[in-house]
Amino acid sequence: MENQPTILVVDDEFGVLQSFKMVLKDEFKVLLAATGTEALDIYNKNAIDLILLDILLPDSNGLDLLEKLKELDSNIEIIMITAVRDIQTAVKAIRLGAYDYIVKPFDVVEVLKIIRRALEKYDLVKKVIYLKNELGRLNVFEEMIGQDIKMKKIYDLISMYSQTDGTVLIQGESGTGKELAARAIHRRSLRKDQPFVVINCAAIPTTLMESEIFGYQKGAFTGAVTTVIGKLEIAQKGTVFLDDIDSLSTAMQSKLLRVIQEKEFEKIGSRKVVQLDVRFIATSNQDLLRLIEKGEFREDLFYRLNVLPLELPALRERISDITLLVNHFLEYYSKNTGKPTKEISQEALQLLLGYDWPGNVRELKNLIERLTTIIKNPVIRYQDVSMLSERKKIKIRGMRLKDAVGEFEKNFITEILEQLNYNVKEAAKVMDVHRNTLINKMKEYGLKS
């Protein structure tokens, strides 16, 4: 059976080791150790889910070994074993972090119950870490909205892709709903009850990316005061969502390629090989083929990801969905605020239909949220959205070409920033420039950041 939990049994009695192996082998992967030294060596080389640890070992005290193992990984579950029922020892073991305490000769049924409960707790710990990571990530707009023929084709592809386990590469402009599409694939797949773990490649600093993805062992580097579970391990049996994968360094791309190919990885500072059972979905709003030509993206990684491609249309390419989206957001923000649902006049709606939406659905959502918040009138009128039709005008008489270009650039940047609520990262993507380039331009023109 693949992906069986791995249990390490540590006991100096050969008969006890063999008994545990016979009892556990059908349900778990079992590793055996007769000494504390042997146990640490096996632990350091393997991904262990649970440890059965004897109190008395020929080369060490089981309680001391328990403490040492808990220092290495506070999340690991350990069940103590002894031939003598000693309440004081049992209490001390529990205080040091042991999950439970069993006495030899053991009852097989009872031991299996304890082991299963301990493994359930271990899984729960990983799920709690996952949920903490997800807090604040959930969009208010969780469902994909659209009836345009282009969106219907997207729905068909999502349905097909969700029935397989191949890697998916979702491409499209910023704000088109790439994460929504990824979540839709996950929710319809056989992995739907397992974690959907987001790795925001653009938001995580390059220096922290490896530890964020793979996790690290205590003492792996300065500041690694405890063992940390990485996002890949949290995602076991679920889906890993690699957002803005084009932001990864080429070195990190190489490491990720190996993980996708081999379905295994090692924590930083550890020799343990962790077997991985996840599905990968990646996104990019860049032209990856152009990045490959420039040597900024690995060609082999592109083809490994692009098994199942999905290209999301820009909002201006599905104008017929704008009315549907406007009504959806008006209703949503009404429920969210407890206020009556606002209406929109035909003149205002026509202006929205004629706008090119460089920020796509996200820009439309932000606009409706702003309007429902600041407009007191029950009807959104043309003048409330007229800023979309306004273009900054400049006085060209007597201006040098250099000055005119600068003025246009300043107005252009200002307009994009206003449309995206001054989200510099998203504005840089819309303008197809590096974030630092945009920040320098904003400083040059005295624009707020």
N, C-alpha and C positions, 0 to 999 in steps of 0.2 A: 504494500500500500504506500503510495507516494505521500510525502509531507506528514508522516507520522510524527507526533511529539517525541522528542528524545529525552529519555530518562537515564541519569547516571546513578548507579547503585554502588555505594561505598561501604564495604564490610570486609573484615579480615577472615571471616569463615567461608571457606569454599562452598560448603553446602548451602549456606544462606544465599550467596550470590547466585548459585545455580537455581535455587528455588524461585527467587525473584525473576530470573530470566525466563523460566518456564511459565510463570504466571503472567508476565507482562508482554512476552514476545509477539503474541497475536495482535495486540492493540497498539504497541509502542515500539520504537527503536530503543534497544537497551544496550548501554555501555557499562562495563564492570571495572571496579578498581578495588584493590585489597589494602591500599595504604593511602594516607593523606597526600603524600608526594605524587603518587600515581593519579590520584583524583584531580589534583591541581593541573597536572600535565594534560589529562584528557579534557578538563574544562577549558583550558587555554587553547585547545586545538579544535574544539567542536562547539556547535551551537546547542546548548543544553536548555531544555524547557523546565526540567524539574530534577531535584536531587534527593535520593534516599540516603541518609548519612548516619552511619553507626556512631554511637557515643564514644566507644573505646576502640582505638586503632593502634597498631603496633608502633607507629612513629609519631603520632600526634593525638591530641585530645579533640574529640568530635566537636565540642563547643567552640574551641579555638578556631577550628577549620570553618565552622558555621559563620563565625564572626568575620573571618578573612574573606569568605565567599560573598558575604553580604556587603563588605566594603568594595569588592570588585563590581558587584551588580546588585543594587538594593532591591531590584524587582524580581530576582530569581527566587522561586519557591523551593523551600527545603523542608523535608520531613525527616525528623530524627528517629533513629531505631536504637533500641537497647534491649538487653536481656533481663534487666531489673526495673521494676516499677518504682521509680523514685520521684515523688512529687516535687521536691526542691529542684532537681535537675530538669524536670519537665517545665517548671515555671521559668527557670533561667533560659532554657532554650527558646521558649516563646518570646521572652523579653528581648532576646538577641535577634529575633526576626524569623524563627522557625514557623512554618505554617501549622504543623501538628507534630504529634509524638506517638509512635506505635511501639508495642512491646512484643518481643519474640517469646514463644512462637506466635506468629501472627495469623489472624483470620483473613483468608484470601478475599472474600467478599467485602469485608470491612476496609481492607487496605485499598482495594480498587476504588471504593467509594471516595476515600480520602484523596487518592491521587487525582481522580476526575474532578473533584471539587477544587483542588489546588490548581489544576491546569485551567479550569474555568476562571478562577481568580486572576491567573496570569494573563489570560486573554482579555479579561475585563480591564486590567491595568493598561494594556495596549490600546484598548478602545477608548478609555478615558483620555489618554494622551492624544489620540486622534481627534476626539471631540473638542478638546481644548484648542487644538490647532485649527479646527474648523470654525470656531466661534469668530464672528465678525466677517467670515468669508462669504456667508450665504447672501446672495443678492435678494433684494426685495422682489425682484422679477424672476421667479424660478421656472416659469414655463415658457416655452417658445411660442410666440404668437405670429400667425401669418397664414394667409390662404392663397397667396400668389403662387403661380405655377412653379416658380423657382423654389419656393419654400416647400411645396408638396414633393418635389424631387428630393429635397434634403431630408424630409421625413421618411421617404422610401429608403434612402440610403442608411439612415439611422436605424431603421427597423432591420435591414439586412445585416448591418455591421454588428448589431447587438447580439445576433445569433451566433457569431463567431468569436474567436479569442485573439484575432490578429491585431497588430498595432495599427493605430489610426492617426493620421496627420490631418489636423483641421487647419485650414488656412483662410484668411479673410482680413479685411481691414479692421482696425481697432473699433470696438463697440458693436460688432455685428453679432455677438452672442456665441463666441467659440466655447466658452466654459459651459454655457447652457446646453450646447449640442453634446459636449463631452458627458455632462451629467445625464442627459437623456439616453445616451448609449449605455451608460452604466446602469441606470434604473431599469432598463429593459433586458439586461443581460442576466446570466445565471449567477453573476457576482453581486447582484443588486442588494443583498443583505449584508455584504461585507464593506469595508471602508472604501471611500472615494477620497484619496489623499492628494491634496494640491501641493505642487512644488512650483512656486513662482520664481522662475529662473531670472527674471529681470529685477526682482526686488531683493533677492538674497545676495549680499556682497560675495565676490569671487572667493575671498579668503575663507568664508564660512560655508560655501556651497557643499564641499565634500563632507564635512561633519554633519551638516543639516540632512543630507541625503542618506549617508551610510551610518551615521551615529559614531560613537567613539568609546573606547575602553578607558576606564579610570587610569590616569597617569600617562595617557597617550601623548599629551603635550602639556605645556604650562597652562594651568587653569582648568585642566580636565580633572576635577576633584571627585567626580562620580562617573559611572558608566551611563551613557545616554543612548536611548533607542532612536535610530534614524527613521526617516519617513518611509524608506523602503520596507523596513521591518514592520512598521505600524500598518502598512498597506497589505500585509500578507493575505492572500486569497481574494483581494479586492482589486481596485483600479488605481494606478498612479497617473496623475494628470500633470504633465510637464508643460506649464504655461510659458509662452514666449521662449521656446527652446533655442531660438536663434541668439539669445543673450548669453548662452553658455560659452565659456572659453573653449578653445580647441582641445586643451588638455582634459577638461571635464567631459567634453564630447566623447573622447576616446574611452574614458572610464565608463561612461554611460553605455556606450556601444557594447562593451564587453558584458555588462550586466544584462542588457537586453538579449544578447546572443546566448550567453551561458546560463542565464537565470540563477545566478549566484553572486555573492559579494562578501567582502570582509569589512568589519568595522575598523576604523582607524585605530592602530595600536593593538590589533588582535590578529591572531593567525586562524581564528575560527572561520570556516566557510559556511555562510548562511544560505541555504537553499531557498530560492525565491519563487513564489507562485503568485504572480500579479499580471494584470493586463496594462499595457502602456498606451496612453493617448496623449499626443503632443499637439501644441498649437504654435503658429507663427503668423505675424502680419507682415513679414518681410518676404521678398522673393528669394527663396532658398537656393534656387539654381544660380541666381546672380551672385549670392554669397559664396557658393561653391567655386564659381569662376574666379572670385577674388581671394580664394584661399581662406575664407572666414568660417566656412562650415564644411564638415566632413561629408564627402559624397557617399561613403558607405553607410554612414548614420542616416542620411536622407533616405536612401533606398530601404534601409531597415525599418524606418518609421512610416514610409509612404506606401505600406502594403495596402491600406484601405484609405484612399484620399477623400477628403471632404472639403469643398470650397464653398464658403458661405457668401451669399450675395450682399453687396452694399445696400443700404436702405433706398438710395436713389434708383436702384435697379429693380425695386419692387414697390413702386409708388402706391399701388392699389392696397398695400397693407397699412399705409400711414393712418387712415381713418380708424381702422381696427385697433391699432396700437394706441392712438390718442384716446379713444373711448376706454380702452383697457386701463391705461394709466390714470385717467380721470376717476374711474371707479375705484381703482386700487387706493389712491391717495385719499379718496373720500372715506373709505373704510378705515384707513390707517389713522386719520385725524378725527373721525367721528363727525365730520361736517357733511352737509348735503352735497351730492355729486354736482360738480359744475358742468355747464354745457359750453359748447364752443360755437361761435357764429360761423356762418358759411364763408364770410369774407376772411375771417381768421384761418379757417380750415384750408381755404384755397391758397393762402400764403404758405402754409405748412406743406401743402402738396407741391408747391412750386420751388421749394427750397432744396438745396442739393445735399444737406446733412453730412458734412465731412466727418462728424463724430458718430454717425449712424444711430442705431437704436438707443445707445447710451445717451447721446446728446438729446434726443427727443424725450427720453425719460426724465433727464435732468431739467429740461425746459418745463415739462408739465408739472413736476414737483415744485419748481420755483413759482409757477403761475398759480397753482392751487394754494400756495402758502401766502403770497403777497397780494393777490387780486381779491378784493372784497366783493366785487360784483359777482352775482351767480352765473354770469355769462362771460366767457373769455372773448374779448372783441379784437378787431383788427389792430387797433392802436396798442393793445397789450403785447402783440407779437411783431409789431412793425419793425423792431430792431433787426429782424432777419432780412428785411429788404433794404435796409440802409447800408450804404457803403461810404466809408470815410472819404471825404473829398479833400483834395489838396490844391493849394494855389500854385499853379504851374508858371504863371507869368514871372519872368525874371529869375527862375530857378535854374541852377546848374543840373546837368543830368545826374551827377553823383548825389546831389541833395534830394532830387526827386525820387531816385531809387531808394535812398535811405528812408524817406518819408513813407513811401509805399510799403517798404519792408516793416517799418514800425507799425503801421496801421493793420497790415496783414497779420502780424504776430498778435497784436492786441485783439483782433477779431476772433482768431482761433482760440486764444486763451479764454476769452469771455464765453465762447460757445461751450467750452469744456470746463467751466468753473475754475479756471486757473490750475488745472491738473497738468503740470509741466511734463510729466512722463507721457501722458496721452497726447498732448499737443505736439511733442517732439515726434511721436509716431505718425500723426496725421501729416506733419510737414516733411516727414522723411529726413530728419536730421538727428544727430546725436543729442542726447539730453543736455550735455555740457555746452554744446554749441548754442542751444536755445537759451540756456541760463546766461551765457556771456552776452548774447544779443539783448536779452532783457535788461541786463546791467547797463549795456551801452546806451539803450534808449530810455533808461530810467523807468522801466515798467515794474510794477509790483510783482513779487514772487510769492 
